[in-house]
Amino acid sequence: MEWHVQYRQGGEELIGWHTSPEKAIAAACRLIDAGCDVYGIGTGPLSDSIGPEQVARIYAQWARASHPFGLS
């Protein structure tokens, strides 16, 4: 099953496809770090995705785990 990541970069709405939820979440977090607006992660139809609030919570956890002392 493929996972999608919906995001905005440079004014364009884009979609990235990934082979697992872990890869999709990692990609979404890297996109946020790069300044993109990630607004959906999910499977199947693009309307079937978690929204920006949940993405923000996932990113906060990922950022704490990736940079436990605030170091990049």
DRENDO-1510 file (C-alpha; in Angstrom, 1 decimal, always signed):
<recs>
REC; n; res; u; v; w
REC; 1; MET; +0.0; +0.0; +0.0 .
REC; 2; GLU; +1.4; +3.4; -0.9 .
REC; 3; TRP; +1.3; +6.4; +1.4 .
REC; 4; HIS; +1.0; +10.0; +0.3 .
REC; 5; VAL; +2.4; +13.2; +1.7 .
REC; 6; GLN; +0.6; +16.3; +0.6 .
REC; 7; TYR; +2.6; +19.6; +0.8 .
REC; 8; ARG; +3.1; +23.1; -0.5 .
REC; 9; GLN; +6.5; +24.2; -1.7 .
REC; 10; GLY; +7.1; +27.5; -3.5 .
REC; 11; GLY; +3.4; +28.1; -4.0 .
REC; 12; GLU; +2.8; +24.7; -5.6 .
REC; 13; GLU; +0.7; +21.9; -4.2 .
REC; 14; LEU; +2.7; +18.6; -4.5 .
REC; 15; ILE; +2.3; +15.0; -3.5 .
REC; 16; GLY; +5.0; +12.5; -2.6 .
REC; 17; TRP; +4.4; +8.8; -2.6 .
REC; 18; HIS; +6.1; +6.4; -0.2 .
REC; 19; THR; +6.1; +2.6; +0.4 .
REC; 20; SER; +5.5; +2.6; +4.2 .
REC; 21; PRO; +4.0; +4.9; +6.9 .
REC; 22; GLU; +7.4; +5.3; +8.5 .
REC; 23; LYS; +8.9; +6.6; +5.2 .
REC; 24; ALA; +6.0; +8.9; +4.6 .
REC; 25; ILE; +6.3; +10.4; +8.2 .
REC; 26; ALA; +10.0; +10.8; +7.9 .
REC; 27; ALA; +9.6; +12.5; +4.5 .
REC; 28; ALA; +6.9; +14.8; +5.9 .
REC; 29; CYS; +9.1; +15.8; +8.8 .
REC; 30; ARG; +12.1; +16.5; +6.5 .
REC; 31; LEU; +9.8; +18.6; +4.3 .
REC; 32; ILE; +8.6; +20.6; +7.4 .
REC; 33; ASP; +12.3; +21.1; +8.3 .
REC; 34; ALA; +12.9; +22.4; +4.8 .
REC; 35; GLY; +10.1; +25.0; +5.2 .
REC; 36; CYS; +7.3; +23.3; +3.3 .
REC; 37; ASP; +3.7; +23.3; +4.5 .
REC; 38; VAL; +2.7; +19.6; +5.0 .
REC; 39; TYR; -1.1; +19.3; +5.2 .
REC; 40; GLY; -1.8; +15.6; +4.8 .
REC; 41; ILE; -0.4; +12.1; +5.2 .
REC; 42; GLY; -2.4; +9.0; +4.4 .
REC; 43; THR; -3.3; +6.1; +2.1 .
REC; 44; GLY; -5.8; +5.6; -0.7 .
REC; 45; PRO; -7.8; +8.6; -1.8 .
REC; 46; LEU; -6.2; +12.0; -1.1 .
REC; 47; SER; -9.2; +12.9; +1.0 .
REC; 48; ASP; -8.3; +10.0; +3.3 .
REC; 49; SER; -5.4; +11.6; +5.2 .
REC; 50; ILE; -4.6; +13.0; +8.6 .
REC; 51; GLY; -4.8; +16.7; +8.8 .
REC; 52; PRO; -2.4; +19.5; +9.7 .
REC; 53; GLU; -3.0; +19.3; +13.4 .
REC; 54; GLN; -2.0; +15.7; +13.6 .
REC; 55; VAL; +0.9; +16.3; +11.3 .
REC; 56; ALA; +2.1; +19.0; +13.6 .
REC; 57; ARG; +1.9; +16.6; +16.6 .
REC; 58; ILE; +3.8; +13.9; +14.8 .
REC; 59; TYR; +6.5; +16.5; +13.7 .
REC; 60; ALA; +6.9; +17.7; +17.3 .
REC; 61; GLN; +7.6; +14.2; +18.5 .
REC; 62; TRP; +9.9; +13.5; +15.6 .
REC; 63; ALA; +11.8; +16.8; +16.2 .
REC; 64; ARG; +12.3; +16.0; +19.9 .
REC; 65; ALA; +13.6; +12.5; +19.1 .
REC; 66; SER; +15.8; +13.8; +16.3 .
REC; 67; HIS; +17.2; +16.7; +18.2 .
REC; 68; PRO; +16.8; +15.8; +21.9 .
REC; 69; PHE; +18.8; +18.8; +23.2 .
REC; 70; GLY; +17.7; +21.2; +20.5 .
REC; 71; LEU; +20.8; +20.6; +18.4 .
REC; 72; SER; +20.6; +20.2; +14.7 .
</recs>
